[in-house]
């Protein structure tokens, strides 16, 4: 389970557990996270929980929403990301107990003994998994292969159509991030927010076809 730590000038103001499908952030008192500051819009941003993933989306705010210093429209949050709204900093943290967070802190060569009892087997298995690959099938980059070694890999064209591929202990998940048209998997447009990927699946977005390979 993730939580948000809100701070101003290095002083922690509040901590909020993300428990709902949608958590709103803004200056108005009806928001789940209220930040009473003129630099913050009445309805500034919304956090959406999809399974173990949490996305943040800017609601066309006046001063924008930033993650680690970069302006975003909609983005998947990862452990230790810092969301900036006005002068406020909001750090996203994932509970120590989740396998998702354990896969992110794995380092090459880590032995199971470094993990708490009960978590070692799952974490070691996640680390032992060979990385998946995305192979471009058409266009100028046809034949190019990208190894999915990061926890989150984004693909597509910013401002047109963007999707994310998230590495999890039990495989990979594909999610729509940005764009009015949803990407498709094996010719079927994505209906939900994310779907598991299987070896051989063909992804199409922003006019590019890519094949997911995971042995």
PyMOL commands that set and color helices and strands:
alter all, ss='L'
color gray80, all
select helices_A, chain A and resi 99-105+112-114+120-128
alter helices_A, ss='H'
color red, helices_A
select strands_A, chain A and resi 2-8+11-17+22-26+33-34+45-50+53-58+65-67+70-72+74-76+82-85+88-94+132-136+145-148+152-157+161-168+171-178+184-185+188-189+194-197+202-205+208-213
alter strands_A, ss='S'
color yellow, strands_A
deselect
rebuild
show_as cartoon
